[in-house]
Amino acid sequence: MLHPFDDISPADARALVRNFASPLYLICERTLRTRFAELKNALQRMTCNGTVAYSYKTNPLHGLINLLHQDGAWAEVVSGHEYQLAKSLGVPAQQIVFNGPAKSDEDLANAVADGCILNADNKAELKRLAALGATLKRPVPVGIRLVVERSDEAWGRFGFDWHSGEAWRCIEWIYTQPGLRLAGLHCHLGTNIRDLERFRHMGITMAEVVVQLRSKFGTELDWLDIGGGLAGISPRWDESRSEVYAPMCAEQYLQAVLPPLLEVAPNTRIILEPGRTLVDACGGLLMSVIGERGDHNWIVDGGINVSPTVRTYRHPIRLAAGGNLNGRQVTTRLLGSSCMNHDCITDQAQLPPLHKDDLLLMHGLGAYNLSRTVPFIHLRPGCVLWRGAGQMSEWLRLPEQFADSQYLERIPSPLGTL
């Protein structure tokens, strides 16, 4: 598989570091927008009432998010902060899906007042919404998150379990509350899932719930939210595979989950919430080789504080600029720049013999890295939008500076002076 940054020549890599910084995150605009179009078009081929809502938490860069909104994405948020971000970027409230287990009273009040799509995670949240609806003297439309799997892989800490009867008891309770109206169902299986049978089972189970709701209560839902969870391109370290995966086929994924839902609810809005599968492949990190430990052990200016997913995933790495681009590949260990003994990006990279000041490019980092970088020992790197060879690259996020790191800090008065 050709990765999104194959058009970065050694001269391009040197220019990026010279004009911007190292380490340097890159977002490939072409890869991002192409993947979004694949998901959106596959959904539209199956239903005229489908919506793709981007999962903000996966990569919250404002410029990246804005590109997706330009192409028609809605917003999927899981906190008051993300909700405010969506509104600040001009997303209409009716195009914001608000999920998550820890919504404050203020979050709920704002969401209800604005009229966004709201999915409840737990009974306490539903009780607060019921009280809010009673105060407003109108029912609050709400969806509930379902747990539909029984396996060890199931994410049981979120939502209401269907097979134990918890979810149905919750549904019956909702119909006793004047301040609530059941408007949707939400299901999100987990993360980095490649087994389409799990999605197929999810679709079948959600369809069963729709049928039972219609049979007992005459309910026609406003939305069916099938969540996200589709895998990215990098294999995990606990897999035997070392080669990068191709992006999972959007058509096959939707063919697995949607047919039973469309059969029982052809006019209900279908919401897809991609995160990792949408942005994973478009993210890369340029790093400089800054030191040698001998025996093909090299120190780079990246590290686990910059790219935390390297602890879980075998992200592809190549030599982007250096003196031995076509040299014989050897097993190479890349050590991060922190003072932590476990700060090892990989000990199995296949690379030509390296030299100080060579540049390396690691990709498959678009998901859950920029959102989780921390100013540990070194400040957070910046990120640039890569538009292709010969095109102007632009900052998406400036590198963190010392003044940024100090802005929120406070030094208390000396003891005894208060």
N, C-alpha and C positions, 0 to 999 in steps of 0.2 A: 504494500500500500504506500502510495506517495503521501507524505504528510504535508500540512498546509504551508510549510515554510521552505519547500524545496526550491522556490524561486529566490531565496536569499543567497546570494553569492558571497564568497569570502570578502569581497570589497564592500558589499552591502552590510555584512555583519560588522566590519571594522567601522563603517560610517555610522551605523546605529550607535555603537558604543561611544564613538568620538562625539557625535552630535547630541547624544542623550545621556547615557550612563551605563554602568555595569555594577551589579547585575541589572538586567532590564527585562521586565515582562513585555510580551508581545501578544496582541490580539489580531488574528487574521480576519479582516472584514469579509473577504470572499467566502471563507469557510463558514463563518457565523451565519451569514445571510443565506447561503446555499442550504445549510442544514435546516434553518427555520422554514425555508420554502418547501423543502422535502416534507417536513412534518405538517405544515399548513395545507399543502396541496393534497397529501394523502388523506387527511381528515375531510377536506372538502369533497373529495371524490366519493366518500362514503356517506356523508350527510351534508345537507345544506344548512344545518343548524349547529355547526361545530365551531369551537373557539379554542385557540392556543393561548394559554396564559403562562407567561414566563415566570419561573420560580426565582424570585429576586435573591434569595439567600445563597444561591449557587455561585453567583458572581455579581456583586452589587455595583460594579462600575457604572456610573451614571451615563457615560457615553455609549457603552455597550447596550445598556437597557434602552436608551433612546433610539438606537439603530433598530432594535427589535420592535419598538412601538411604531416607528416609521413604517415598518413592514406589516403592521397589523396585529401585533401581539397585545394581549391584555396583560394585566399584572396579577401575579399570585404572591401574596405577602403573608408573613407569619408573626408580625410584631407591629406595635404602634409606630416604631421608627420606620419600618418598611412601608407602612401605610402612608405615613407623611411623605416619604420619598416618592411614592407613586403619584400622590396628589401634586407634589412640587414639580414633577415632570409633566404635568398636564393630563394625566390619565383620568378620564371621567370615573366617578365613583362606581357607576354601573358596570364598568369594565375592570373592577378590582375584585379579586377573590381573596377573602380574608380567612386564612386558616390559622392553625397553631394552638398550643395547649395553654398559653399564658397571657390571654388578653385581659387587660385591666378594665375596670369599670369605665374609665374614660375612653378606652379603645372601643368598647362595645357601644357606648353612647354615640361616639362619632360615626361608627360604622352604620348604626341603625338610622341616624339622622341623615346621613349621606345617601343611604340606599345601596350600599355595596352588596355583593354576594357573600354571605356569611355562613361558614361551616363551623359548627360547635364540636369541641373535642371531648367534653366531659359533662357530667350531670350538674356540677356546681355552676358551670358556665351557662347551661340551659336555665337553671333556676334564676340566675341574675338577669338573663334575657327575658324570662317570663315576667319578672317583677318590673323590668323596664317597659315591656309591652303593656302591662296593667296600668302603669303610670301614664303612658301615652294614650291609653284608651284605644289601642289598636294592636292587632297581632303582629308580632315581629316575624317576618319570613326567615327561616333558618334551615340549614341542612345539618345533617349529622354524619360524622365520620364512622365508617363501619370497619370492623376487623373481620375478615372473611377467611383467614387461613388458620389452620390448627397446627402446622408444622413448627419445628424449632426455628425456622427462618422467619416466622411471623413477627411483625412488630406489634406486640400486644399492649404496649404502654400508652398507645394513643387510640382514642375513639371507643366505640362500643362493640363488644364481641357479639357476632351474629349467632354462632353455633351454640353458645351457652344460654341463649335467650335474653341476654342483657340488652341487646339492641332493640328487640321487639318490646320488652318492658318499657324501655325509654320512649319508644314510639307511642305506645299506648298512653304513657304519662303526658306526652306532648299534646295529645288530643283532649286531655282534660284541662288544659291551660288556655284561658281566654287570651293571654298575652303572647301566645306562640302560634305559628302556622308552619307545619312541616313543608318545606319548599324544595328540598333537594337531598341527595345522597352523595357522600364523598368517600372515596377509598384510595388509599395510597399504601402499596404493599411494602415498600422498603427502598433500597438503593442498589444500584449496579446489578440489576437483574437481567440475566440472559435467557432464562427459561421461560419461553412464551406460554407454556402450559399454566404457569402461575397466573398470568394475565387472563388466559382463557377461563380459568376457574373463577377469577374475580368477576369477569363479565357475566358468567352464568349465575353466580350468587346474587349479584346486584339486580339482575333481571328477575330473579325469584322474589326479592324484596319488593320490587315495583309491582309485581303481580299481586302479592299479598296485600299491599297498601291499597291497591285499586279494589280488590275484592272486599276488604273489610271496611274501608273508609271512603271509597270512591275518589281517592286522591289522584290527581294528575300533577306530577312534579314539574317544577320550573327548570331544574337542572339536574344532570347526572355528571358528577365530577370524578373522572377516572384517575386523577393524580398523575404521578410520574413514575420514577424508579427505573427507567430503562438504562441499560449499562452504557458506559463510555468505551473508549478505545484501548485503554491500557490494561494488561492482565495484572492480576494480583500476585503478590510474591508467593502466596500459598498455592498458586496454580503451577502446573508443570510447563505451561506454555510461556514462551519468551517473546514471540512475535506479536506486534500490535494487531488489534482487531480492526476490521472495517467497521464503520458506524452501522449500528443495527438498522435493518430495513424498516422504515416507517410503515410501509404498506403491510408487511407481514405482521408487525406488532398490532396495528389497528384491526387487521383481519382476525387476529386472535381474540381481542377483547370486545369489539363492538357489535358483531352480528346479533347476539342474544339481546343486547340493550336496544338496538334499533328495531328488532322484531316486536318488542313489547312497548316501546316508547318512541315511535318514529318522529314525533314532533317535539320531543324534549331536547333542550339545549345540552349538548355534550361538551364538557370542558376537559381539555388535556393540559397538564401542568408539567412540561418538560423542564429539566434543569441540566443534569449531567449530560444526557444524550444530545442536548442542544449546544452547549458551550464547551464541553470537554476538549474536543479536537482543535478548537480555534485558539487555544492558549499555549504560549511557549515562553521559555525563559532563556535569555542569553546570559552566559556566565563566563568569567575570565579565569584562566588558570593562574593562580597567584603564588604557588609554592609546591615543592616536591618533598615527599617523604621517602623516596627510593622505591625500587622494585614495583614500578607502575602504580604507585600511590601518590595521588596529586590532590592538593588543596585548591578549592575553587571559592569564588566570592559569593556563591549561593549557599544554601543550607536549609535545615529543617524549619528554621524560623521563617524562611521565605517560601518554601514549597513543602508544607506539612504532609501532603499526600504521598511523598516519596517513601514514607514508612509503610505504606499499604500497597502501593501500586508500582509496577515495573515500567516507569515512563521511558519512552525511547529517547536516546541521546545520540547526537552525532557531532563530529568535529565541524564547526562552521567556518573557522579561519585558523590557519596555522601552516607550518612548514611541511607536514606529512599527510596531506589530505588523502593521498592514494597509497599510504603506507600499509604494511601488513598489520592487521588488527590483532590486538592482544587484550587479554582480560585486564581491566583497569578498575582500580578503586578510586572513587571520588569522595573526598572528605569535605564537609562543610566548614564554614569559616568561624563557627562559634567555639567556645571552650568546653563543649560537652562531648564526652567520649563517644556517645552514640550518634553524633552528628555525621552520619554517613549517607550520602545521596544514593550510592550504589557501590557494591563491590563486584559487580558482574558486567560492567559496561564493556562492550567490544569496540575498541577505538584504536586508531593508529597511535604509535608512540607520541606522547605529548611533550610540549615544551612550555615554559613559563610564557605567559601572555597569549597563548592560544585561546580561541573562543569556542565554547561548546554551546549547543542549542538542544535543550530538552523540551519536548512538547507533550501534548495530552494533559496540560495543566490548567485548562480553562475553568474547571469546576472545583470549588472548595479549596482553592489556594489563595487567591487574592482576597477572598472574604475572611481568611483565617491567618494571614501573615501577621506577625507580631514584632514590635520593636525590642527584640531580645538581643542584647549585646550590640547588634547593628540595627540601624533604622530601616524602615520598610522601603523597598525599591519602588521606582515608578513603573508606569505601564504606557506603552505606545501602541497606537492603532497602525498595523501594517496593512497597507493598501496594495502592495505588490511592487515588484521591481520597477523602478523608474517613476513611482508615484510618491507623493509627499507623505511622510509619516507624521503623525500628530500625537501629542500627549493625550492620554486618557486620564492618567493620574500622575501628578508630579511626585518625585521622590521625597520622602519625608526628610525634613531638615531638623536641626537641633531645636530651633525655635518652636516647631510644631510639637516636638516631644515634651516641651516644657510648658505649653500653654495651659494645661489643666492642673499643673502641679502647684501646691501651696506649702509654705514652710510655716509651722505654727510659731506663735510667740514664745520666747524663753519662759521657762517655768518661773512663776512668781511675779510676772509682769502684767498679768491680766487684771 
